[in-house]
């Protein structure tokens, strides 16, 4: 009996981990710390960045809000996800909707509590962030263009939070942010192509639903062309250390992405494209270490 209860508990924990996408949250935490250490505060000793209490609670608040955001998004998208991702949805449904909502409110309370350690302004910032995620999930994501734009903005807010904390306004930071925003915008549009069946069934007004796959591919092509601008700026005008190799590799991956996109017609093909963009974003996180690897040891001590 105890063994059965343990198995059920583990299944529920696995289900909740799937709902909050724990692996994504871990990547965001790592990205925030690396961006803080190597882009936003490159002159500070690493120990001052990684052992900064305010930064820790800022990132902890971000992680908690994002976890709650995934829950509320899962709550509103449960019917659509059952069509688009039936296997994952069955795992997610092991935890009941009432339990998910309870965890959602608890996580938001913790997020505000963690933010209060930093400052009152941080509390206001994260309170607005929580509201923005809820409003996006409840209303905005079904609106043409607005849904994609807001989703992309919400995804880069965690980096805006640490940007405001360090108050570093160097131009190179905005170029990095523009590149990341474009990658996320492309990924959101590919997700819409991937989820076309469910969006059609539930009357979501996404770009593929309203304009069709051909126009969606054209929009992706435009975003690809725009992404060349920050890529050229970061490799030719600014000193990004060895990270320029990442941007060169990204350009070729995006060229391959566009080639595959041209011939793509099915869900599994769009899933490949989604994974290419996801790889580019994740690789970009760890490639931050390449900005200044020569002085890494010096900054530790």
Secondary structure, 3 states (H helix, E strand, C coil): CHHHHHHHHHHHHHHHHHHHCHHHHHHHHHHHHHHHHHHHCCCCCHHHHHCCHHHHHHHHHHHHHHHHHHHHHHHHCHHHHHHHCHHHHHHHCCCCHHHHHHHHHHHHHHHHHHHHHHCHHHHHHHHHHHHHHHHHHHCHHHCCCHHHHHHHHHHHHHHHHHHHHHCCCCHHHHHHHHHHHHHHHHHHHHHHHHCHHHHHHCCCCCHHHHHHHHHHHHHHHHHHHHHHHHHHHHHHHCCCHHHHHHHHHHHHHHHHHHHHHHHCCCHHHHHHHHHHHHHHHHHHHHHHHHCCHHHHHHHHC
